[in-house]
Amino acid sequence: MGFLNRLKEPSSAAGLAAVISNAAGLAAGQPASVAVPAILAGLFAVLMPERANG
């Protein structure tokens, strides 16, 4: 349940959306040099929302 509670944070929801959209872009042929850093930044926002909010 802890993970689902994290998604209530706005930065976590935005981070998850970034991960999903960039993973789809990577599958569609987006360069990895663009998609992978964005995916990692999104995961950071999901896993540590209190730090992402500053």
C-alpha positions as CSV (number, residue, x, y, z in Angstrom):
1,M,0.0,0.0,0.0
2,G,2.9,2.3,0.5
3,F,3.6,2.6,-3.2
4,L,0.0,3.5,-4.0
5,N,0.1,6.2,-1.3
6,R,3.1,7.7,-2.9
7,L,1.2,8.2,-6.1
8,K,-1.1,10.7,-4.3
9,E,1.8,13.1,-4.5
10,P,1.6,15.3,-7.6
11,S,5.3,14.8,-8.4
12,S,4.8,11.0,-8.2
13,A,1.9,11.0,-10.5
14,A,3.8,13.2,-13.0
15,G,6.9,11.0,-12.6
16,L,4.9,7.9,-13.4
17,A,3.4,9.6,-16.4
18,A,6.9,10.5,-17.6
19,V,8.1,7.0,-17.2
20,I,5.2,5.5,-19.1
21,S,5.3,8.1,-22.0
22,N,9.1,7.8,-22.3
23,A,9.0,4.0,-22.2
24,A,6.4,4.1,-25.0
25,G,8.6,6.6,-26.9
26,L,11.6,4.3,-26.5
27,A,9.6,1.4,-27.9
28,A,8.5,3.6,-30.8
29,G,12.1,4.4,-31.7
30,Q,12.9,7.5,-29.6
31,P,16.7,7.7,-29.0
32,A,17.8,6.1,-25.8
33,S,20.0,9.1,-25.0
34,V,16.7,11.1,-24.6
35,A,14.4,8.5,-23.1
36,V,16.5,6.8,-20.5
37,P,17.5,10.0,-18.5
38,A,13.8,11.0,-18.6
39,I,12.7,7.6,-17.3
40,L,15.2,7.7,-14.5
41,A,14.1,11.2,-13.5
42,G,10.5,10.0,-13.5
43,L,11.4,7.1,-11.3
44,F,13.2,9.4,-8.9
45,A,10.0,11.5,-8.6
46,V,7.9,8.4,-8.0
47,L,10.2,6.9,-5.4
48,M,11.3,10.1,-3.6
49,P,8.5,12.6,-4.0
50,E,9.5,14.7,-1.0
51,R,12.9,15.3,-2.5
52,A,11.5,16.0,-6.0
53,N,9.2,18.6,-4.6
54,G,12.2,20.4,-3.2
